[in-house]
Amino acid sequence: MKSTLMKLWLGASIIAGMSAIATTPAVAGSLTGATVTGTDYYKVSSDGTNTFIDPSATLSTLLQGDASNPGGNVELFASSESLSNSEFVTHTDVTSLTGQIGGKDITLSSLTLADWLTDVGGGINLAQKWFSDALTANGLGTLIGSGLDNLLYGQFLGNGGLQRFSDPNISYVNQDDTTGLITIGLAGHFNARDMLAEIIPPAFSGLLPPSIQASEIVKVDYNGETEYLYGFEATNSGLLSLDDNNVYTYSHTGNYQVALLGTPPLPSGSEPEDVPESSTLLGLIVVGGLFTAGGKLRKANC
């Protein structure tokens, strides 16, 4: 009877311990060893309500957010919007945020004209692809092929549109330990209509819908490949940019989360191993004790 009770108690302890291990949630990794190359960037802190330029901020603090709480950000190529078209054509300097995610190097960069002119397939370049995607995503897909799309595109280019979308604000870089999915937060305008209306003639502004969402573009180099990531669906960040002149703008009100599939930090199919809690340790101790105690029980019953 005593042996039976002992076995039942040990079995219950093992089940409890193993359940604690099995239900441990996957852990999301974040960017480590972050550094910025180049000098044309802003560190932008958040107090939970406003964002503001903060040269003393640390990158690890600025980049610790996620989709539910984007926090601060790092703006790459901060002077881009001040460049004329001729200046942008000859500008080749790149500002990059580099670090490691899941043990692999990753680099996120601003764009130059050469990036916008990169062939992305189908005989079109990145600028044409992004503009067409922006029209479609914002309910203006019927303009494509009508001739009006070319007029709007020409105005977009002529009035510095490329410069306005070449300076990504990186809020966070995280990775799911199980799937390997890398998510990147881009701080931007929750409604970019007013910004876009500034770079097309008033005669065309009536074509724009009341709300337009479009992120800036970030160039990502990861695992030997280069991707250009952008999005047209933002969540409300709950933040409002306060620039260095104490004038409110509509920047950083939206969070655009873009993603790429990365290599999982653990072997495929493996579960992440967290440090067991005290109750789990007890279960493991019991597991170890079972083989010793069980051996004694078997000997006693021989």
Order of alpha helices (4+ residues) and beta strands (2+ residues): alpha-beta-beta-beta-beta-alpha-beta-alpha-beta-beta-alpha-alpha-alpha-alpha-beta-beta-alpha-alpha-beta-beta-beta-beta-beta-alpha
